[in-house]
Structures are given as structure tokens and as C-alpha cells.
């Protein structure tokens, strides 16, 4: 018998509050690189486990550290003086019933493929040194994968909400557009390392954008500031053409820039990411599973990226909560906003949480009783479909950063 609770929330929705702060770390941000690489490695390892043993074995690859390299930037094209270093860690099963699994090789292959496919100017063979610190798991956690029913590996909480506010969706979609092939074809000088902070005050939205420019495309300081202005004007048109209720949208790009300082007053990179020479990265320090860091929302501190999709509730429950909240908002009439929580108890099957709860902000004039019953039924349905959900999670069907 599951414990499912659905209650009416008393607070206003996020969009009704006076202010809102939302951040997005883009594809080439060092933290997002770590999350993405370790998640790609986890997905690849799951497939290898299934092919070699017929099942997913114990592993967690949620410890990744990107150590910045060293570059010399220069208009017209700089150079890489010292490569970045990507350290992958935590635990994985390396042999099973006499079958050896080359975990380090699998992880490195997946990492190189993700980097080559997402960072245009980073050559994983030349610009990154891979250091593997993955070890075998503890006896008890490894044994849990041999039991008839695999239980939760931890007592933890996952949380998700729906819908995204207009501020959240604007921040998310703007970064995705800036890193799209369409935008890169117009502005090839922009790198993948983008960070956006959105600040809404009433009906006005202010976006502070940091974006790495690639030095080989920039001839001098005047060219840099001219290209930056062109990008700003292009993004202003992009935002103007989006359907929105904002009375005013303003943006500022690379706020640290100073035209008076020449080359020292420009955000230039050789490879398009600050990890090449300025900033390190780490799994779990960036976006939550919906791709955002929303400071007015409940969130989990669990790093979902790289965690195993069979028993690790830090991944399972955060993604499931997001998907369940989206379904409740989509299917239950009168729901203005909903937040879903799943709490596990270590050793208990993941489809039997300690508690599954939802907090609903209803539209005015709608009766809460029907919403409560329908939302409870959806939560029950999602938990009943756990097996299919876990299979899809293992195959990488759900983004986690």
C-alpha cells in the first residue's frame, strides 16, 4: 500500500511573485561538460553491461572533475599550452561471473564521442588528458544488484515541478538557441560555453549572458566589440519575436568586458570553453535535471548525471518527479502549478517510495477535490510503470542537465 499525498499549496505561483532568478549553464560550461560526459558514460556502460551480461550491473559514475588547462589567447588565433584534464571516478563492476568489463575504456570512448559531437573546437585526442579513478563497488551495494528485487540504494528525496515559468523557459530556450547550428552558422565566433542569469522584476526581464568568443575569428578589439554588438542585436530580435508577456526584456553580454583594456578587456578563448584555461568543472554543480538552476523552486542537491538508473534514487526520483509533475499539469484540468516529491527508503523497491507527494496551486474557481483524486491516480500510474521508466532512463531517453 503506497503512501500518496496530494495537498493544496497556499503560496502564490512562481510567476506571481515579484521577483524571480533563474540560471542556465550551457553546453560548453565546465560543470555541464562534466555532467554530460559522465551521463554519456553511464548510458554507454549500461548498454555494455546488457550486451555482455544480460543485465545492468552496479555502477555510479557521478564523480567527475574537469581541471582547467592553459591557453594563450590572441586575436587571429591563440594556442593551447597545456591540455585540460578530465578525472572520472566512483564505482563500477569490472567483472561478472568470469566476464571482464573494460570500464575505463568504455567511459573514455563515451567521453570522447560526446566532446567531439558537442564542442566544435575541442579535439579530445589533443586537448584533454583522461584520468580514470573508477574502483569496484562495496560488497553490499554490489550484492543488491543480484537480488530478485533491486531496492533503493539510499534514503533520499527527488523533486520536480511543472510548468516552467516564462522566465525559466526563456532562459532555457535562449541558451539552446545560442548553441544551435542555426545561431552558430550566423555567429561562428561564439563558443559553446554560455551562462545565462535571468532576473525578472514584475513584468521586466533582465538577462546577463556570458559567452566565450573564439579568438581565431576575431581580428582585433574593435572587431570583437562590433561582433558582440551584432550578437546582442540579433538576440534582442530573437527575444522580441518570442511570444511573451514581458513588458520589457533587456540583456547584457560579457559584462566584465572593458573596451579601454584592449585584449585584456575581451572574453576570448581558443577552444570555446573557459575550461581551456580559466575554470574547472564538477559533476552536480550545474543545472538540475530540467536544465535549470531556479532559485525560487524546491530542488534536490543530488547529482543525477552518471548515477545508475536501476537503484540510485538520486537520479530515478528526480527525473520521475519532473515527468510526473509535467503529466499532472498536462492532464489534470485546473492545475496552475504542481510540485512533486518522491522519498525513498534504502533497500525498499523504487516503485514503493516511503512517500510520494504533490503540492498543487489550483487556478481560481476550480474545485480541488477532483484535482486531488486525478493527481493521486497519475502518481500511482507512474509508479506502476516504473519498470518501463527505468529501461528508458538507462537508454538515455531523459535529459538530466
Secondary structure as the mmCIF struct_conf table of DSSP 4:
data_model
#
loop_
_struct_conf.conf_type_id
_struct_conf.id
_struct_conf.beg_label_comp_id
_struct_conf.beg_label_asym_id
_struct_conf.beg_label_seq_id
_struct_conf.end_label_comp_id
_struct_conf.end_label_asym_id
_struct_conf.end_label_seq_id
STRN STRN1 UNK A 4 UNK A 8
BEND BEND1 UNK A 11 UNK A 11
HELX_LH_PP_P HELX_LH_PP_P1 UNK A 12 UNK A 13
HELX_RH_3T_P HELX_RH_3T_P1 UNK A 14 UNK A 16
BEND BEND2 UNK A 17 UNK A 18
STRN STRN2 UNK A 19 UNK A 25
TURN_TY1_P TURN_TY1_P1 UNK A 27 UNK A 28
BEND BEND3 UNK A 29 UNK A 29
HELX_RH_AL_P HELX_RH_AL_P1 UNK A 30 UNK A 53
BEND BEND4 UNK A 54 UNK A 55
HELX_LH_PP_P HELX_LH_PP_P2 UNK A 56 UNK A 57
BEND BEND5 UNK A 58 UNK A 58
STRN STRN3 UNK A 59 UNK A 67
STRN STRN4 UNK A 70 UNK A 72
TURN_TY1_P TURN_TY1_P2 UNK A 75 UNK A 76
STRN STRN5 UNK A 79 UNK A 82
STRN STRN6 UNK A 84 UNK A 92
STRN STRN7 UNK A 95 UNK A 96
TURN_TY1_P TURN_TY1_P3 UNK A 97 UNK A 98
STRN STRN8 UNK A 99 UNK A 100
HELX_RH_AL_P HELX_RH_AL_P2 UNK A 103 UNK A 118
TURN_TY1_P TURN_TY1_P4 UNK A 120 UNK A 121
TURN_TY1_P TURN_TY1_P5 UNK A 124 UNK A 126
BEND BEND6 UNK A 127 UNK A 127
STRN STRN9 UNK A 128 UNK A 135
HELX_LH_PP_P HELX_LH_PP_P3 UNK A 136 UNK A 138
HELX_RH_AL_P HELX_RH_AL_P3 UNK A 139 UNK A 144
TURN_TY1_P TURN_TY1_P6 UNK A 145 UNK A 146
BEND BEND7 UNK A 147 UNK A 149
HELX_LH_PP_P HELX_LH_PP_P4 UNK A 150 UNK A 150
STRN STRN10 UNK A 151 UNK A 151
HELX_LH_PP_P HELX_LH_PP_P5 UNK A 152 UNK A 152
BEND BEND8 UNK A 153 UNK A 154
STRN STRN11 UNK A 157 UNK A 162
BEND BEND9 UNK A 163 UNK A 163
HELX_LH_PP_P HELX_LH_PP_P6 UNK A 164 UNK A 165
HELX_RH_AL_P HELX_RH_AL_P4 UNK A 166 UNK A 178
TURN_TY1_P TURN_TY1_P7 UNK A 179 UNK A 179
BEND BEND10 UNK A 180 UNK A 180
HELX_RH_AL_P HELX_RH_AL_P5 UNK A 181 UNK A 186
TURN_TY1_P TURN_TY1_P8 UNK A 188 UNK A 189
STRN STRN12 UNK A 190 UNK A 201
TURN_TY1_P TURN_TY1_P9 UNK A 202 UNK A 203
STRN STRN13 UNK A 204 UNK A 214
HELX_RH_3T_P HELX_RH_3T_P2 UNK A 215 UNK A 217
BEND BEND11 UNK A 220 UNK A 220
HELX_RH_AL_P HELX_RH_AL_P6 UNK A 221 UNK A 241
BEND BEND12 UNK A 242 UNK A 242
BEND BEND13 UNK A 247 UNK A 247
STRN STRN14 UNK A 248 UNK A 253
TURN_TY1_P TURN_TY1_P10 UNK A 255 UNK A 256
HELX_RH_3T_P HELX_RH_3T_P3 UNK A 259 UNK A 265
BEND BEND14 UNK A 266 UNK A 266
STRN STRN15 UNK A 268 UNK A 269
BEND BEND15 UNK A 270 UNK A 273
HELX_RH_3T_P HELX_RH_3T_P4 UNK A 274 UNK A 276
TURN_TY1_P TURN_TY1_P11 UNK A 277 UNK A 278
STRN STRN16 UNK A 281 UNK A 282
TURN_TY1_P TURN_TY1_P12 UNK A 283 UNK A 284
BEND BEND16 UNK A 285 UNK A 286
TURN_TY1_P TURN_TY1_P13 UNK A 289 UNK A 290
BEND BEND17 UNK A 291 UNK A 291
STRN STRN17 UNK A 293 UNK A 294
TURN_TY1_P TURN_TY1_P14 UNK A 295 UNK A 296
BEND BEND18 UNK A 297 UNK A 297
TURN_TY1_P TURN_TY1_P15 UNK A 305 UNK A 306
STRN STRN18 UNK A 307 UNK A 307
TURN_TY1_P TURN_TY1_P16 UNK A 309 UNK A 311
HELX_RH_AL_P HELX_RH_AL_P7 UNK A 313 UNK A 331
BEND BEND19 UNK A 332 UNK A 332
TURN_TY1_P TURN_TY1_P17 UNK A 333 UNK A 334
STRN STRN19 UNK A 335 UNK A 343
TURN_TY1_P TURN_TY1_P18 UNK A 346 UNK A 347
BEND BEND20 UNK A 348 UNK A 348
STRN STRN20 UNK A 349 UNK A 349
TURN_TY1_P TURN_TY1_P19 UNK A 350 UNK A 351
BEND BEND21 UNK A 352 UNK A 352
BEND BEND22 UNK A 354 UNK A 354
STRN STRN21 UNK A 355 UNK A 362
HELX_LH_PP_P HELX_LH_PP_P7 UNK A 363 UNK A 363
TURN_TY1_P TURN_TY1_P20 UNK A 364 UNK A 365
HELX_RH_AL_P HELX_RH_AL_P8 UNK A 368 UNK A 384
TURN_TY1_P TURN_TY1_P21 UNK A 385 UNK A 385
HELX_RH_AL_P HELX_RH_AL_P9 UNK A 386 UNK A 394
TURN_TY1_P TURN_TY1_P22 UNK A 395 UNK A 396
BEND BEND23 UNK A 398 UNK A 398
#
